[in-house]
Amino acid sequence: MVLPLVKLGSLAFRTLSKPIAGRLKHHAGVHPKFRGFIIGLAQAIKKRLDELDMEKQIMMQRLAEMEMRTGGVGWVFPRLLNFSLAQPAAQRGGTQQPTAV
């Protein structure tokens, strides 16, 4: 019962968001102040996403360093997934399969 309602809700959201996005694009092209606001907002979002990506890369690097120092002992979760951050897939003998999006 819940799944059909979620699907219906997401369909309604997508259907309503398309005209709203079209209007925003139109007004951004016509009104210079609104355009400046939208551009500033988009740049702030992109900057934060870049910062989060950098933080993620640093954390992954630190985790790989800790795993190499400990020899993987105590790191149960990555081992359960047959995933090692210390060794690339080529060194493990495995190949990465492309994923369809």
N, C-alpha and C positions, 0 to 999 in steps of 0.2 A: 504494500500500500504506500509506503514511504517513497520507494524508488520512482514510481510514476509521477508522484507529486514533485519530486526533485527535478526530474526530467522536464516536466511541464513548466516548472518555475524557471529553469535555466533557459528554456526555449523562449519564454515570455521576456526574460531579461535581455537576451540577445536581440529579440525582435524590437524591443523598445529602445535599446541602446544605439542601434544603427541610425535612426533619424536624429537622435540627440547628438551623436558624433558628427553627423553631417552639418547640423546647425552650428556646432562649435567651430568646425572648420571654416564654414562660410563667414561667421562673425569674426574669426581670427584674421581672415583675409581682408575684411572691410574696415574694421575698427582698430586703429593703431594701438590704443591703450590696452584693449583686450588682447591683442596679439602679443604685446609685450608681457602681459601677465601670464599668458599661456606658455610662452617661450621660457620665461623665468621658472615657472612651475616644472616644466619638462626638464630643464637643465638641472634643477635641484634634485629631482627624482633620479636622473641619470647619475649625478654625482654620488648620491647615497648608494645606489646600486653598485657603482664602481668601488666605493669604500667597502661595502659588504663583501664583494667578490675578493678584494685584496685581503680582508680579514680572514676569509675562508681559506685562501691559499696559504696564508701564514700559519693558520691552525693546522692545516693538512701537513705542511712542512714540519712543524713542531712534533706532530704525532708520528711522522715517519722517522724523525730523529730519535724520539723516545723508543720507538719500536726497534730501531737498529741498536740502540744502547742496551736494551733489555733482551735482545734476541727474540722478541716476540712473546716472551714469557709474561703472562698476566694480561695480555690483550686478547681476550676470548672472543669478543664480538667480531672483529675483523677476520679471525680464524674461522668462525662459524660460516661466514660468507665466502670462504676460500679466497680471501682478498688481502693482499699485503701491500701496504703503502711504501714499504722500503724497497721493493723490487718491482720494476715495470713488468708488464705482461710478457714482453719478449724474453726477459731473463727467466721468468717462471716457466716458459715453454708454452704458454697459452697464447691464444690470439683473441683479440676483442672483436666481437660481432657487432656490426652496425645495427643501431636500433631504429626502427621506423617510428616517426613522430606523426 
